[in-house]
Every structure is written in structure tokens, then in C-alpha cells.
Amino acid sequence: MPILPFYLADAFSASNTDIGSALSSYTLAALLMRPFSGYLMDSFSRKPLYIVAFVAYTIIFGSYILAWCLATFVVLRMLHGFAFGMVTVGGNTIVIDVMPSERRGEGVGYYGIANNMAMSVGPMIGLFLHAYHSYTFIFVCSCMVSALGLGCATLVRVKPRPKISRPPLSLDRFILTKGIVAGVSLLMLSMPYGITTTYIAMYGDEIGSLVSSGVFFTLMAIGIATSRIFSGKLVDKGYLTQVIKVSMLLTIVVFAMLGLCKFVSTMSASGATVLFLTSALFMGISFGILFPAYNTLFVNLASNNQRATAISTYLTSWDLGVGSGLLWGGFVSEVVGFDKVYYIGTALSVFSLLIFIKVVEPHYLRDRVR
């Protein structure tokens, strides 16, 4: 993700606004695919659909090499987003299927750390490769890693599902209506998160960071690993909403710290670097807790035959925030700088916490299925 802005700028002379629009096409495509993915996963055998989508996802990585203009890249990125929308819903749903119900919070937590570690370690490796290798080499490496993931996916043992009747088409077969308010809260948090994972290398250059942005993702990965020590078991003990509220508070602090980095850099480059890296560690902890905890919240609101729909709604909320964040983040950063983007992210996080406390938590405690 953090390599693509550099690639688009170097290969196609794209502006920040163009970059934001091009990259958000991936998220938009995934967003459009999510509701249909949930319906298909709830209606048909899950693993075959999962594997077919994973194959398409892997092949498209290699096709980026063939992009000869920005429009071609956007088309490929959208196709990749469609595949990603199906793969992630399938993977998340199958994990719930094979997990013992009494350890679901802990198990989803471990699956969540795999997702979040990928979003930290992947950019770190990508930035390292960017310093020494061509974009073509990076795309080939991405394709190879995805192929390894596909190999692992084929080894997952899924119990045969009993014969089910196809559910009639209705809104709640595509969107978990009971999860909409939680989705709004999650959407506000995912906007600044998407901006960070995509533009943090550019922001590091803007504030004159004394270390590579790869270190940011390294510390973020450490924070994610740390979060898993305690959060999953707390969720299984019934402290789901409390865990989410604590992680939200930490998220507010993180984005405020990132916004302050620009101000601190005018006085001390080393001070700005320390603040920059500290925010990375705390960001890993906060989202390492938040991501799987919200996953569990959506699943707990759904009946068993709406499990994939619940996960689809959860991921749709996340993608909608990430995609819209990339759009307005690229525009705002071009006009007033990345620090203002993070101040907006801080405000969004505060609103998200207030919505959770006032609306989402009471709704969840009243309407949860399990």
C-alpha cells in the first residue's frame, strides 16, 4: 500500500488527488462486492468460492506489471478489489465456522492479528524493497506471497455444511441491518487508518523523520502482537464493549500525536521522530484490539445462517471508511498538509467513540444473539 503512491507518481506523474482516486477504486470495488459475497457465502459451499476468489486475487497481482497508463491501473485495481471483497469475507467466515464457540473471541483475535500483522509487516518489507529494487520486482514478490497464501487456504479443513435452502432475496441477506449503527462507528475509525497505511511514508518525508517509514510499520507490528496477549481472552470473558471503548480512546490519542508531529518537527527533528514512532506502537495496540473485537461484535449480532452477511457488513463498513478516507485524505493533504488530515482523523475518532457509547453499546447489549 505505501509503495503505490510512489509508483503512481513515478510511472504516471499522478498528483496526490489522482493517487487518492486511483487507490480508492480498489476499496470501492471491494465495497461493492461485499454484500454479494456475504449472500453467496451464506447460500452456497464456502470453501470453493473462497478458493476461486483467492486464485483471481493472486493472478491480478502479477497483472500490475502490464499497466501502461493510469486508467489501465485503475481497471486492474478495481478487478483486484472485487476479488479481495470475496476472499476476505470467505476467509473471515470460514474462521468462525472452524472455531470452538467458547473460544471464539480468542480465536478471532489470533486471526485478526494475522490480518493486522500483514498490514504492518507487508508495508515494512515493501518500503525496504522500494529502496533497492524496481516496482516490477515488488509486484512479482506480492504475487508469490499471495500464491503461498492460496496454498495455505487449500489446506484449511472445513466440515461439510448441512443442506440448506436458498434464502429469499431481501435486504438483510446482503446487509446485517442490526449492525448498521456499529458500522457507522467503525467507518469513522477506518478513515484515518486507511490514510495512515497508504500515505505514512509521504508524511514521514514531510516531517523530516530521521528513520525509515519501515520502522513505523515494524513498531506497529510489535504493538499488534502486544495487543493479542490479553484482548482476545477478555472478549471471551464478556468484556467486549469495554475492550472496544479502551481501544477507541487510544486511537484518539494516536491520531492526535500524528497530527502534532508536523508542529514538533519545526522545533526538533528528533522530537518529531520519537513522537512519530511512539504513535506507531500505540496505533498497533489500538487497532490490534479493535479489529477482531469489532469482528466478534458483528458476529454476535447475527444468527448462524447470517454469519457471512454479518462479516460482510463489518468489512463493508471498514472498506467504506478506508476508501472515502483515501479520497478526501489525498485532496486535503494536497491543500493543507497531512497534519491537518490527522487532526480531522482525531475528531472522527472522538465522534466514533461517542456514537459507540450512546448508541452502539446499548443496541448491542439489547439485540445480541450470543
Phi, psi and omega in degrees: 000312182288347178280327186299321176301319178294319180298313181294322178292318182285316186279325187235007181054041183282144175279172178301321180294317178297319180298313179300318180294316182295315183288328180290343179298327177298310181293322178298317179296315177299320180298317179293330183278332187307307183300320179291324178298315179300316180297314181295318181293328177280341187257335185231175178298128191283316187297315178302318177298318179300313182292317179300316179295322180295321178299313179298318180301318182291315183298320184294331176306314181292336184285345178301332180299333185274353183294121182254353176206170183297322180297319178297317179300318181297319179298313179297322181295322178292317177300320178296321179296321177300314179296318180298320179301321179284318183298314185290322176296316179297314181298313180297321182290317180297324177300315178297321181299319186268359185270134172299132187299326183287348179237025186297316180300316179294316182293316177297328177298317179294322176294321178297322179293328176296317177299310185289325177296322177298320180287351177253310182290321180302307177300324179299313179294319180300316179294324177295315179296324180299330182285338188234347187226169181280166177296324179301317179298320180295319179295321178295317178299319178299318179297319181293318179295319177297323178296323176297318177298321177298319178299318178295321182299324181292339182273350181292128180267118180244126179293142178301134178277144177297153180302128183238151174277143180293123180293144179294151180291125176200167184302319184284000171272347179249329181226132175283099186299329179290347182258005185297315182295322176295325179296322178297317179297316180294322180304317182295329179282328185283340178301301180292335177295315179298321177298319182295310184294337182264319189251003188297328179295319177295320179293322177301319176294322183295322182270000179071038179303138183276356180233161178294147177295344174299329178294325177304312182288331176297312180293326176298319178296320178297318178297319178298314180298321180297321183298330184285347182299325188233333193292318182299317180291326177296322178297316180294337179273001175101010183259035185301306184293326178294319179297318180296318182295320178296317180294326177294319177300317179294325178298320177301315179298318183300310184289330174294319178298317179297319178297323181288342182304320181295317179295315181296327182296337178288343180251324184205118178293322180292321178297318178295323180294318179298316179296320179300313183285325177297319179297328179297315180298313181292327178295320177299317180295313185294312182280337173296329175279314190294315187301303180290330180294317177294323176303312180297321181300314180296317180297321181291342178273350188249150171286167184300325182278005175239021185299311181293325178297320178298315181292322177299318179294319177299311181289328176297316178299317180296312182294322179298320177292315180298314182296314179292327177296320178297322181294302183283334179295317179297320180292311183296319180297327180289330183271312188236355178103159183291332182298321178293328177299319181286331173294320175297319177299322177297315179297319178298322179295322177296314178299321180298316179297317180297318178297320180297314183293316187277329188238306189294311183299310178300320179297317181295313182295334180275322192248003182295147180273326181223000000 
